[in-house]
Amino acid sequence: MEEYACPYCESKFKDKDELSSHIDKLHIGPGLLEGDSRKF
């Protein structure tokens, strides 16, 4: 079974839908596209 790793925090998910939901909830938001200071 293939796992999908988050490109931001390397969490692993069993399908693309879970990965997409994780990214939308935790990594996409204010500041991310405007120079977020966190290192990926």
PQR file with spaces between the fields and no chain letter, atoms N, CA, C, O and H, PARSE charges and radii, in Angstrom:
ATOM       1  N    MET     1       0.842   -1.196    0.000 -0.4000 1.5000
ATOM       2  CA   MET     1       0.000    0.000    0.000 -0.0000 2.0000
ATOM       3  C    MET     1       0.880    1.249    0.000  0.5500 1.7000
ATOM       4  O    MET     1       1.792    1.386    0.815 -0.5500 1.4000
ATOM       5  N    GLU     2       0.591    2.139   -0.915 -0.4000 1.5000
ATOM       6  CA   GLU     2       1.368    3.362   -1.043 -0.0000 2.0000
ATOM       7  C    GLU     2       0.930    4.377    0.010  0.5500 1.7000
ATOM       8  O    GLU     2      -0.255    4.500    0.321 -0.5500 1.4000
ATOM       9  H    GLU     2      -0.150    2.028   -1.578  0.4000 1.0000
ATOM      10  N    GLU     3       1.907    5.096    0.547 -0.4000 1.5000
ATOM      11  CA   GLU     3       1.605    6.174    1.483 -0.0000 2.0000
ATOM      12  C    GLU     3       1.929    7.493    0.806  0.5500 1.7000
ATOM      13  O    GLU     3       2.798    7.568   -0.063 -0.5500 1.4000
ATOM      14  H    GLU     3       2.869    4.995    0.294  0.4000 1.0000
ATOM      15  N    TYR     4       1.222    8.518    1.216 -0.4000 1.5000
ATOM      16  CA   TYR     4       1.435    9.849    0.676 -0.0000 2.0000
ATOM      17  C    TYR     4       1.971   10.736    1.785  0.5500 1.7000
ATOM      18  O    TYR     4       1.336   10.879    2.830 -0.5500 1.4000
ATOM      19  H    TYR     4       0.516    8.457    1.922  0.4000 1.0000
ATOM      20  N    ALA     5       3.139   11.332    1.566 -0.4000 1.5000
ATOM      21  CA   ALA     5       3.775   12.166    2.584 -0.0000 2.0000
ATOM      22  C    ALA     5       3.468   13.634    2.324  0.5500 1.7000
ATOM      23  O    ALA     5       3.493   14.099    1.184 -0.5500 1.4000
ATOM      24  H    ALA     5       3.655   11.216    0.717  0.4000 1.0000
ATOM      25  N    CYS     6       3.182   14.343    3.391 -0.4000 1.5000
ATOM      26  CA   CYS     6       2.960   15.785    3.301 -0.0000 2.0000
ATOM      27  C    CYS     6       4.282   16.465    2.966  0.5500 1.7000
ATOM      28  O    CYS     6       5.291   16.207    3.624 -0.5500 1.4000
ATOM      29  H    CYS     6       3.161   13.965    4.317  0.4000 1.0000
ATOM      30  N    PRO     7       4.292   17.331    1.952 -0.5600 1.5000
ATOM      31  CA   PRO     7       5.535   18.018    1.598  0.2800 2.0000
ATOM      32  C    PRO     7       5.950   19.087    2.611  0.5500 1.7000
ATOM      33  O    PRO     7       7.084   19.565    2.577 -0.5500 1.4000
ATOM      34  N    TYR     8       5.040   19.460    3.507 -0.4000 1.5000
ATOM      35  CA   TYR     8       5.333   20.490    4.494 -0.0000 2.0000
ATOM      36  C    TYR     8       5.867   19.918    5.800  0.5500 1.7000
ATOM      37  O    TYR     8       6.809   20.466    6.372 -0.5500 1.4000
ATOM      38  H    TYR     8       4.119   19.071    3.534  0.4000 1.0000
ATOM      39  N    CYS     9       5.281   18.830    6.277 -0.4000 1.5000
ATOM      40  CA   CYS     9       5.675   18.323    7.590 -0.0000 2.0000
ATOM      41  C    CYS     9       5.998   16.833    7.589  0.5500 1.7000
ATOM      42  O    CYS     9       6.364   16.282    8.627 -0.5500 1.4000
ATOM      43  H    CYS     9       4.516   18.385    5.812  0.4000 1.0000
ATOM      44  N    GLU    10       5.867   16.174    6.435 -0.4000 1.5000
ATOM      45  CA   GLU    10       6.210   14.765    6.285 -0.0000 2.0000
ATOM      46  C    GLU    10       5.296   13.793    7.022  0.5500 1.7000
ATOM      47  O    GLU    10       5.643   12.626    7.203 -0.5500 1.4000
ATOM      48  H    GLU    10       5.570   16.622    5.592  0.4000 1.0000
ATOM      49  N    SER    11       4.126   14.271    7.449 -0.4000 1.5000
ATOM      50  CA   SER    11       3.122   13.343    7.967 -0.0000 2.0000
ATOM      51  C    SER    11       2.731   12.416    6.826  0.5500 1.7000
ATOM      52  O    SER    11       2.798   12.804    5.660 -0.5500 1.4000
ATOM      53  H    SER    11       3.843   15.219    7.303  0.4000 1.0000
ATOM      54  N    LYS    12       2.325   11.203    7.151 -0.4000 1.5000
ATOM      55  CA   LYS    12       1.984   10.237    6.110 -0.0000 2.0000
ATOM      56  C    LYS    12       0.496    9.880    6.149  0.5500 1.7000
ATOM      57  O    LYS    12      -0.108    9.776    7.217 -0.5500 1.4000
ATOM      58  H    LYS    12       2.271   10.887    8.098  0.4000 1.0000
ATOM      59  N    PHE    13      -0.074    9.696    4.966 -0.4000 1.5000
ATOM      60  CA   PHE    13      -1.497    9.410    4.822 -0.0000 2.0000
ATOM      61  C    PHE    13      -1.701    8.262    3.855  0.5500 1.7000
ATOM      62  O    PHE    13      -0.880    8.027    2.968 -0.5500 1.4000
ATOM      63  H    PHE    13       0.416    9.781    4.098  0.4000 1.0000
ATOM      64  N    LYS    14      -2.818    7.539    4.035 -0.4000 1.5000
ATOM      65  CA   LYS    14      -3.053    6.357    3.207 -0.0000 2.0000
ATOM      66  C    LYS    14      -3.694    6.677    1.866  0.5500 1.7000
ATOM      67  O    LYS    14      -3.693    5.838    0.965 -0.5500 1.4000
ATOM      68  H    LYS    14      -3.485    7.729    4.755  0.4000 1.0000
ATOM      69  N    ASP    15      -4.239    7.872    1.724 -0.4000 1.5000
ATOM      70  CA   ASP    15      -4.764    8.240    0.411 -0.0000 2.0000
ATOM      71  C    ASP    15      -4.636    9.738    0.159  0.5500 1.7000
ATOM      72  O    ASP    15      -4.420   10.525    1.081 -0.5500 1.4000
ATOM      73  H    ASP    15      -4.240    8.553    2.456  0.4000 1.0000
ATOM      74  N    LYS    16      -4.773   10.110   -1.108 -0.4000 1.5000
ATOM      75  CA   LYS    16      -4.573   11.500   -1.503 -0.0000 2.0000
ATOM      76  C    LYS    16      -5.611   12.435   -0.903  0.5500 1.7000
ATOM      77  O    LYS    16      -5.314   13.598   -0.629 -0.5500 1.4000
ATOM      78  H    LYS    16      -4.949    9.470   -1.857  0.4000 1.0000
ATOM      79  N    ASP    17      -6.825   11.936   -0.698 -0.4000 1.5000
ATOM      80  CA   ASP    17      -7.868   12.788   -0.122 -0.0000 2.0000
ATOM      81  C    ASP    17      -7.518   13.202    1.303  0.5500 1.7000
ATOM      82  O    ASP    17      -7.714   14.357    1.683 -0.5500 1.4000
ATOM      83  H    ASP    17      -7.066   10.992   -0.921  0.4000 1.0000
ATOM      84  N    GLU    18      -7.001   12.262    2.088 -0.4000 1.5000
ATOM      85  CA   GLU    18      -6.598   12.597    3.461 -0.0000 2.0000
ATOM      86  C    GLU    18      -5.444   13.588    3.448  0.5500 1.7000
ATOM      87  O    GLU    18      -5.424   14.530    4.240 -0.5500 1.4000
ATOM      88  H    GLU    18      -6.842   11.324    1.779  0.4000 1.0000
ATOM      89  N    LEU    19      -4.487   13.382    2.557 -0.4000 1.5000
ATOM      90  CA   LEU    19      -3.356   14.301    2.444 -0.0000 2.0000
ATOM      91  C    LEU    19      -3.844   15.692    2.056  0.5500 1.7000
ATOM      92  O    LEU    19      -3.428   16.687    2.649 -0.5500 1.4000
ATOM      93  H    LEU    19      -4.503   12.617    1.913  0.4000 1.0000
ATOM      94  N    SER    20      -4.718   15.761    1.070 -0.4000 1.5000
ATOM      95  CA   SER    20      -5.242   17.044    0.623 -0.0000 2.0000
ATOM      96  C    SER    20      -5.982   17.767    1.744  0.5500 1.7000
ATOM      97  O    SER    20      -5.816   18.973    1.928 -0.5500 1.4000
ATOM      98  H    SER    20      -5.056   14.952    0.588  0.4000 1.0000
ATOM      99  N    SER    21      -6.790   17.033    2.484 -0.4000 1.5000
ATOM     100  CA   SER    21      -7.533   17.614    3.596 -0.0000 2.0000
ATOM     101  C    SER    21      -6.582   18.132    4.674  0.5500 1.7000
ATOM     102  O    SER    21      -6.788   19.216    5.219 -0.5500 1.4000
ATOM     103  H    SER    21      -6.924   16.054    2.335  0.4000 1.0000
ATOM     104  N    HIS    22      -5.546   17.359    4.978 -0.4000 1.5000
ATOM     105  CA   HIS    22      -4.542   17.749    5.967 -0.0000 2.0000
ATOM     106  C    HIS    22      -3.866   19.055    5.550  0.5500 1.7000
ATOM     107  O    HIS    22      -3.727   19.972    6.359 -0.5500 1.4000
ATOM     108  H    HIS    22      -5.379   16.479    4.535  0.4000 1.0000
ATOM     109  N    ILE    23      -3.448   19.135    4.291 -0.4000 1.5000
ATOM     110  CA   ILE    23      -2.768   20.340    3.805 -0.0000 2.0000
ATOM     111  C    ILE    23      -3.706   21.541    3.872  0.5500 1.7000
ATOM     112  O    ILE    23      -3.304   22.620    4.307 -0.5500 1.4000
ATOM     113  H    ILE    23      -3.561   18.390    3.634  0.4000 1.0000
ATOM     114  N    ASP    24      -4.959   21.358    3.441 -0.4000 1.5000
ATOM     115  CA   ASP    24      -5.922   22.465    3.473 -0.0000 2.0000
ATOM     116  C    ASP    24      -6.150   22.975    4.892  0.5500 1.7000
ATOM     117  O    ASP    24      -6.250   24.183    5.110 -0.5500 1.4000
ATOM     118  H    ASP    24      -5.286   20.481    3.088  0.4000 1.0000
ATOM     119  N    LYS    25      -6.233   22.060    5.855 -0.4000 1.5000
ATOM     120  CA   LYS    25      -6.532   22.452    7.234 -0.0000 2.0000
ATOM     121  C    LYS    25      -5.326   23.026    7.969  0.5500 1.7000
ATOM     122  O    LYS    25      -5.465   23.989    8.723 -0.5500 1.4000
ATOM     123  H    LYS    25      -6.152   21.079    5.677  0.4000 1.0000
ATOM     124  N    LEU    26      -4.143   22.446    7.760 -0.4000 1.5000
ATOM     125  CA   LEU    26      -2.996   22.821    8.580 -0.0000 2.0000
ATOM     126  C    LEU    26      -1.963   23.711    7.897  0.5500 1.7000
ATOM     127  O    LEU    26      -1.259   24.464    8.570 -0.5500 1.4000
ATOM     128  H    LEU    26      -4.030   21.664    7.147  0.4000 1.0000
ATOM     129  N    HIS    27      -1.862   23.638    6.589 -0.4000 1.5000
ATOM     130  CA   HIS    27      -0.762   24.333    5.933 -0.0000 2.0000
ATOM     131  C    HIS    27      -1.190   25.451    4.999  0.5500 1.7000
ATOM     132  O    HIS    27      -0.370   26.301    4.650 -0.5500 1.4000
ATOM     133  H    HIS    27      -2.434   23.027    6.042  0.4000 1.0000
ATOM     134  N    ILE    28      -2.435   25.474    4.588 -0.4000 1.5000
ATOM     135  CA   ILE    28      -2.902   26.534    3.706 -0.0000 2.0000
ATOM     136  C    ILE    28      -3.706   27.507    4.545  0.5500 1.7000
ATOM     137  O    ILE    28      -4.715   27.142    5.150 -0.5500 1.4000
ATOM     138  H    ILE    28      -3.101   24.784    4.872  0.4000 1.0000
ATOM     139  N    GLY    29      -3.253   28.734    4.574 -0.4000 1.5000
ATOM     140  CA   GLY    29      -3.949   29.721    5.385 -0.0000 2.0000
ATOM     141  C    GLY    29      -3.219   31.046    5.324  0.5500 1.7000
ATOM     142  O    GLY    29      -2.298   31.210    4.524 -0.5500 1.4000
ATOM     143  H    GLY    29      -2.434   29.031    4.083  0.4000 1.0000
ATOM     144  N    PRO    30      -3.613   31.986    6.149 -0.5600 1.5000
ATOM     145  CA   PRO    30      -2.997   33.308    6.149  0.2800 2.0000
ATOM     146  C    PRO    30      -1.495   33.218    6.344  0.5500 1.7000
ATOM     147  O    PRO    30      -1.015   32.514    7.233 -0.5500 1.4000
ATOM     148  N    GLY    31      -0.758   33.930    5.513 -0.4000 1.5000
ATOM     149  CA   GLY    31       0.689   33.990    5.667 -0.0000 2.0000
ATOM     150  C    GLY    31       1.448   33.014    4.800  0.5500 1.7000
ATOM     151  O    GLY    31       2.595   33.283    4.444 -0.5500 1.4000
ATOM     152  H    GLY    31      -1.148   34.502    4.791  0.4000 1.0000
ATOM     153  N    LEU    32       0.854   31.892    4.448 -0.4000 1.5000
ATOM     154  CA   LEU    32       1.611   30.881    3.714 -0.0000 2.0000
ATOM     155  C    LEU    32       2.065   31.395    2.358  0.5500 1.7000
ATOM     156  O    LEU    32       3.204   31.164    1.953 -0.5500 1.4000
ATOM     157  H    LEU    32      -0.078   31.673    4.737  0.4000 1.0000
ATOM     158  N    LEU    33       1.188   32.085    1.663 -0.4000 1.5000
ATOM     159  CA   LEU    33       1.537   32.569    0.334 -0.0000 2.0000
ATOM     160  C    LEU    33       2.168   33.955    0.370  0.5500 1.7000
ATOM     161  O    LEU    33       2.520   34.507   -0.672 -0.5500 1.4000
ATOM     162  H    LEU    33       0.262   32.273    1.993  0.4000 1.0000
ATOM     163  N    GLU    34       2.309   34.513    1.553 -0.4000 1.5000
ATOM     164  CA   GLU    34       2.853   35.864    1.674 -0.0000 2.0000
ATOM     165  C    GLU    34       4.154   35.873    2.457  0.5500 1.7000
ATOM     166  O    GLU    34       4.448   36.838    3.163 -0.5500 1.4000
ATOM     167  H    GLU    34       2.022   34.065    2.400  0.4000 1.0000
ATOM     168  N    GLY    35       4.931   34.811    2.339 -0.4000 1.5000
ATOM     169  CA   GLY    35       6.235   34.781    2.981 -0.0000 2.0000
ATOM     170  C    GLY    35       6.213   34.215    4.382  0.5500 1.7000
ATOM     171  O    GLY    35       6.756   34.821    5.305 -0.5500 1.4000
ATOM     172  H    GLY    35       4.692   34.027    1.766  0.4000 1.0000
ATOM     173  N    ASP    36       5.609   33.089    4.551 -0.4000 1.5000
ATOM     174  CA   ASP    36       5.622   32.407    5.846 -0.0000 2.0000
ATOM     175  C    ASP    36       7.068   32.158    6.256  0.5500 1.7000
ATOM     176  O    ASP    36       7.877   31.719    5.439 -0.5500 1.4000
ATOM     177  H    ASP    36       5.168   32.596    3.801  0.4000 1.0000
ATOM     178  N    SER    37       7.395   32.431    7.502 -0.4000 1.5000
ATOM     179  CA   SER    37       8.785   32.329    7.947 -0.0000 2.0000
ATOM     180  C    SER    37       9.200   30.918    8.339  0.5500 1.7000
ATOM     181  O    SER    37      10.378   30.672    8.597 -0.5500 1.4000
ATOM     182  H    SER    37       6.737   32.788    8.166  0.4000 1.0000
ATOM     183  N    ARG    38       8.248   29.984    8.389 -0.4000 1.5000
ATOM     184  CA   ARG    38       8.608   28.610    8.732 -0.0000 2.0000
ATOM     185  C    ARG    38       9.442   27.987    7.623  0.5500 1.7000
ATOM     186  O    ARG    38       9.286   28.335    6.452 -0.5500 1.4000
ATOM     187  H    ARG    38       7.290   30.183    8.179  0.4000 1.0000
ATOM     188  N    LYS    39      10.317   27.078    7.985 -0.4000 1.5000
ATOM     189  CA   LYS    39      11.125   26.369    6.995 -0.0000 2.0000
ATOM     190  C    LYS    39      10.460   25.045    6.675  0.5500 1.7000
ATOM     191  O    LYS    39      10.064   24.309    7.578 -0.5500 1.4000
ATOM     192  H    LYS    39      10.444   26.796    8.936  0.4000 1.0000
ATOM     193  N    PHE    40      10.339   24.744    5.409 -0.4000 1.5000
ATOM     194  CA   PHE    40       9.682   23.502    5.010 -0.0000 2.0000
ATOM     195  C    PHE    40      10.729   22.503    4.671  0.5500 1.7000
ATOM     196  O    PHE    40      10.408   21.373    4.304 -0.5500 1.4000
ATOM     197  H    PHE    40      10.661   25.342    4.675  0.4000 1.0000
